Amino acid sequence: MDMLYFGVNDGYLDSLVRGFKNGLLTKIDYQHLTQCDNLEDLKVHLQSSQGFQNLLANESQVDVPVIEERLREKMVGEFRYLRAHSCGELAVFLDFITYSYMIDNVVLLITGTINDRPLAELVNKCHPLGIFDQMEAVTIANSPSELYNAILVDTPLAEFFQESISEDEIPEMNPEIIRNVLFRTYLEKFHKFSESIGGNTADVMKDIIAFEADRRSFILTLNSFGTGLTREDKKKLYPKCGYLYPDGLDALAKAEEHDHIRMAADSRGCYRVLFDNSSDSFGNNSQNKTLEDKLYQVEAEKMALSFLVPFNYGVFYAWMKLKEQETRNIIWIAECIAQRQRGKIDSYIAVL
């Protein structure tokens, strides 16, 4: 019955997002882009690819910031179309996707407030998908305390703050700590909501969110070296909805060097390949890839696999992640061309 109603309620948008996925750049497209001599050539090849025909048509001169802005506009426009035509659980699911961008935007505003920067100037730097209707009310805050109260009253992130951070903690907390606390709460709530949907969505998103939780735990641990974060501090920041929970997170909290992270990953065999430089899973230059690069590669593979499962909302999340990685790839190639660093041009993350 769920499959029947899925087609009735969400079949059009499901077909649409799967069509968007088919418009992602292929291996041959990337080969053409990496062979470009300048950004004008890249513009020509990009516009000859499916889905990018009119991307830079109105730009007489192109540079990397312009390319990045147009790519973002395209992704945001497509997502907003999906959200505008969604209803019920799918609409809430798509809203959950935007909450991650809202967290980044709010942390940007908090950082600006702590550093006495005018919030109105920072709004232009916010991600469009993280802009909420009450943003203007938030930007009139003159102190971290006022900003905290504005968030509680006027934004969809209110429940994340209420359950994670108190008003008194805001001025004392490092913005990156705030970001990690909010993402922990966000992922745990997203995981719970996906389970409530049930069916294939619950199965697909359980794996996706579990990986995202563990990815953030790995990166957080790696970035904590030399910062003075205690074992208990790190445990409070780890999302408790990943495959590493609980034993793997306990091991990560104790980590003081890279090898300790590898040993924690070994507690779950699915992550062993991240630390095996002899493996060819990440290409011939796997030894030159950072842990973050390898995590992005695994993420792209998981996102692509989610499209093999019918009748699930996970494809909307997966398409966004694949589109973000595609944008990073194009910008990386464009930067290498602009800065004449062709020796590094092939170090992008394969999407498909």
N, C-alpha and C positions, 0 to 999 in steps of 0.2 A: 504493500500500500504506500509506503514511504517513497518508493521509486516512482510509482504512478504519479503521486502528487508533486514530486520533484520536477517532473517534466511539465506539469501543468503550471506550477508557480514560477519555476526558475529555469525552465528549459531554454528559453531564448537567451538569457544572460550567460548560461553555461556554454551554449554554442558560441556565443560572441567571444567570451574570454578564451575559449580554445582556439578560435580563429586568430585572436591577438597573439597567442603563443606561437602559432604557425608563422607569424610575421617577424619573429625574432631572427637576428642575423645567423647565418649558417657558417660552417667551417670555411667554405669557399669565400663567403663574404668577408670574413676576417682576413683571409689570405690576400684578398684584393686590397683591403684597407691598409695592411701592413706594407704593401708594395708602393704606396703612394709617396711621391717625392715632396709634396707640399700640401697645405690644408685645402687649397683649391681642388687638387686632385681627389683628396678625401671627400670633399663635398660632392663631387661628381659621382664617385663610386657609391657613396652613401645614398644619394638620391636615386641611384639605379637599383637599389635593393628594395624588396617588397616591404611596404609599410612606411618608407621614408621618402617617397617621391617628392612631396612638397615641403619637407622639413626646413630646408634652407633656401627655398626658391626666392624669397624676398630679400635675401642678404647679398649685397653687392660684394662685401668683403667679410670673410669669416675669420674668427680667432677662437681659441679654446673656450673662453667664457661664453661666447655667443652660442657655440655648439652645445655646451652644457645646459644653457638656459632653454634652448629650443627642445632638447631632449626631455628635459623636465616638464616643460609645458605640454608636450605630447602625452607623456605618461599620466600627468595630472588630469588632462582633459578626458582621456579614455577612462580613468578610474571614476571621475565624477559622472560620466555618462552611465556607467554601471550602477553607481550608487543612486542616481536619480530615478532609475527604472526598477530598483529593487524594493522588496517589501518583506515584512515578517522577519523571520530568523536571519535571512540573508542580509537584510538591511542592517541588523544589529551586528552581524559578523563583519560586514564591511566597515562599520563604525569602529569595531575593535582594531581593524587594521590601521585606521587613522590615529588611534590613541598613541601609538609608538612615535609618530611624528609630533603629536601634541606634547609628549613628554620632552622631546628634544627642544622644542620651541620654548616651553616653559622654563626648562633649565637654562636656556640661553638668556631669557629675561631675568631669571634670578641672578645669574652671573653678572649681567649688566647692572642690576640694582646694587649688588654687593660692591661693585667697582665704580659706583656713582656715574654710570653712563645713562644718558637719556633713553628710556625704553622705546620711545617713538622711532628712534634711529635703528633699533634692533629689529623692529617688526619687518622691515624690508628683507632682512636676512633669514627670516623664518621660512620653513618649508610650507608651500601652499596647502598641502594636505593636513598640516597641523594647525592651520588657521581656524579658529572657532568664532562664532558669532559675537561672543563677548570679549574679544581680544582688546577692543578699545577701552573697556572698563579696567582690564588688567594693566594696560600701559599707563594709566594715571597714577599708579601706586608709586609712592615716594620712598618706601622703605621695604625691607624684606618682610616685615610683619604685615604691612598693608597688602603686599603682593600675595602673601599666603592667604589672607582672608578673602581677597578678590578671587583667587583660584577656587577656594572652597565654595564661594557663592555662585560664581559665574561660569565655571568650566565643567566639562564632562569628566575631568580628572579629580573631582572633589573626593570621591570615594577612595582613590588611590592615596591621596595625601592624608585623609583622615585615618586610614589604617596603617600608615607607614611612618609619617613624620609629624611631630608636634610643632606648633608655632615657635616655641622657644628654641628648637633645634636648628631652624632655618639659618639664622645669622652665623652659627658656629660651624655648620657643616660645609665641607668642600662640595662644590656643585657636582663633581663627578660621583661623589658618594650619594648625593640626592638622586642623580640619574639612575644609578644602580639599584637603589632602594625602590624607586618607582617602577623600574622595569621588572624587578622581582615580583612586585605585587601585580603588575600588568600581566605578566606571563602566567602567573598562577590563576588569575581570574579568567584569562582567555582559555586556559586549559579546562577550567571548570565549565565554562560556557559551551565549549566545543563538545565536551562529554554529554552535556544536557541535550544537545541536538541529536546525538546518537547516530546510528547507521554508519555509512562509509565516511562521513565527515568526522565523526569521533575517532575512527581508526586512523585516518590519514593525519589529522591534526595532532593526535596524541604523539605520533612519531616526530612530526615537524616541530612542535613546541618543545618536546623533550630535547631534541637536538639543539634548538635555539637556547634553551636554558643551560645546557651543558657548554655550548659554545661561549656564552657570556661568562660562565664560571671559569673556563680555561683562560680567557683573555683577561678577566679581572685578576686572577691569580698571577698571571704573567706580569701584569702591570703593577702589581702590589709589591714586587721585590724592591726593597730599599726605601719604601714609603713609611714604614713604621706601623702599618696595619697589623693588628694582632690577629691571632687565630680566631678568636671570638668575633672580631669585627668582620672578618671575611665570611664567616659562617652566616652572619646576619644578612649578607648581601647576596648569597647564592639562592637562586630560585629552586624551590623544592618540588619541581615537577619534571625533572630530567631523569635520564637513565643512571646518572651518577649518585642520585639520592638513595640512601643516606651515606653508605660507606665510602663511596668515591668522593663525596664532598668533604667528609671528615679528613680523608687523605689529602685532598687539595688544600684544605685550610692549614695543614701542617707544612705544606711545600715551601721550601726556601731557595730552590734552584730548579732549573729546567728539567733535570732528570727526575725530580720528585713529581713534577706534573706528569711525566711519562709513566711513572709507576702508578699514579692514581688512575690514569687512563687505562692501564692494563687491567684494572678491576672490572672493566667492561670491554670485552674483546672487540666491539664494534669501533673503538677508537684507536686500536693498536696501530692501524695503518698510518695514522697521522705522524707517528714517531719512527716509522720504519723507512729509513732513507734508501734502503736497498730495493724497495717496492717500486714498480713502474706505474702504480695507480695514478700518479700525478705527473706523468710524463718523464722525459729523459733528464730534465733539470730539476728533479724533485729535491735534490740536496740543496738547491739554491732558494727553494720556496720557504717562506716563514710559516709558522704555525697558523697564523691568521689567513694566509693564502690557501693553505690546505683546507682550513675550515670553510672558506668560501667555496672551494671546489666541491667539497662534500655537500654543502648546502645546495649548490646548483644541481647536483645529481639527484638529491632528494626531491627538489622542486619539480624536476623534469619527470621523475617517476610518478608523482602524484597525479599526472594527467592520464596515466594508464588506468586509474580507478574511476569508474562511472559514478554519477549521482553523488558528488561530494563538493562541499564549499571550499575545500582546501585548494582547489585549482585557482581560486581568486587570489588567495594569499601567495601561492606559488608563482603565479604570473607576475605579481608585484615584485617579488624577490628576484626573479629572473630578469625583469626589466631593469631593476636597479643595478644588477650585475652587468647587464649589457651596456648601460650608461657608463659605468666605471670603466669597462673595457674600451669603449669608444674614446673616452676622455684620456685614458692612458695612452692609447695609440696616437691620438692627436697631440698630446704633450710631447711624446717621443719625437714626432715629426717636427713640431715647432722648435724644440730644443736641440734637434739633431743628435738625439741619443738612440740611434737605430739599433744598437747592440742590445737594448732592453725591450724592444718593441714587441717581441713575442711573449712577454711575461704577463699576458692577460689571463683571465680565468675562463676556461672553456665553459660555455653555457649549455650547449646541446651536444 
